[in-house]
Amino acid sequence: MSTPAGGARETDAWDRSFRPWDLYFGVVWAVTLIFTIAAPNSAPVRATAFTLFLLLAPWYVWFGRAELMRGPDSRGALVYIYVAIGLFVPPAVLVGEMRSAAFALVPQCFMLLSMSRAMWAVGVLNAVPVIGWALWWRPDGEAIFFNALFAVVSLAFSAVLGSWIIRIIEQSGRS
């Protein structure tokens, strides 16, 4: 970590403010809701997914944000991630467009959990909605293939980027 001219030590970027993460979560959450409104599913299915998904924002504000500020691997971090996954999966099974919310949840897994736990959580976030969607809606093989392929690519990208994030956080902690 560098020392500015005055001799005081700089703080890490994530120690300064969580506003960018709050904004990012809010944008992904809002865009996911817009995708849901525009989804080709029936109105009752979209309304159900929409309503279930609404609960994720207050859960983040009430509990998740504090856990992100507290840091990785606390008992509360596990509770937050498990409940967030529980709030994410049912709507994502009902309306495939809801899976875009994983873009907000995956980084939180890596910020809050050890690498092995984060990979399990990210695997669940990527695989379970696709498996549930395929079992619930029984789409044709081509749709299953492309959705499964997207889940695998998302998981691989998440693993690479997430392991990089964890290494940076650990390295910063040693400074």
Disulfide bonds with the S-S distance in Angstrom:
none
